[in-house]
Amino acid sequence: MRTEQSKSRTVLAAGVLALGGVASPAFAETVLYSATSATQIRLVSAQGLDGFPATTLPNVLYDDVAIHNPNMLSHVAVSEITVGVYRTSGPTMFFELSWAALDGNAPTSEDALIRPRNVIANLTLTGGIGFTVIPLTFTPPEPILIPLNNSFHGDSFGSFAIGLRPSIAGSGHGWAVSPPDLGFVNDQTTMWAEAPEVGGLAAFTTGFPTSPVPATTYVVIKGTLVPAPGALSMLAACGLLALRRGTRGRSG
């Protein structure tokens, strides 16, 4: 009876701490995706997109991440995000960090990115000497629950998109292009540029061959895979019921 009660407490904790759409820090954290072997190439955010009204604001750039998801879980609880900015010396600026869901069954590449984006934070960059890669890391106070698309990269992978937008447009800085690190994969070459103030969106590739220059960017995602929030609520209810039954059985 003691063993069953202990199991019930574990199930209850796992479910209750994840209610309300925010994952619990009690979940085990791991590196889910990593691409840090930066090349000498960067993606530059321009101003505006062809075919849309002019804008003076920099575009938002997006890249997808592929997380190994053999159990096809529906969400990822993200506890840390790092992006690599490749730049020369310049003024202090910030980079808006965001995420967007993906649709693996969309009819066009543009439609695969689900808008509007979800802004996470503004990451401050104070400067750089020469062209160098500067990692910018954001750790939210509570892990961020993000839905995964389990068809965008095919079987056993779940995906979403990371967005990055500089406060200043220009060629002196950009998102570092990087292949996935050993043990991680990303075989999609599609990226996106968005001018959200005028509704503009365009899908593109880096224009580089997949080898030796990759079509992916410097991104590290830490966190854990989790079921849907609704499933966790049911898990919590089952754990509470089992805990009550165990207490009654001991009392009898």
Protein Blocks (a to p, Z undefined) as FASTA:
>chain_A
ZZmmmmmmmmmmmmmmmgghiacfkbccddfbdcfbccfbdcdddedjehiacdfbdcdd
ddddddddfkopabdcdfbdcdddddddddddddddddddddfkbfbfklmpccddddfb
dcddfbdedjaddddddddfbdcdddddfklnoghiacdddddddfbgcjkbccdddddd
ehiacfbfbdcdddfknopacdddehiafbfbdcbdcdddeddddddfklmmmmmmmmmm
mmmmmmmmmmZZ
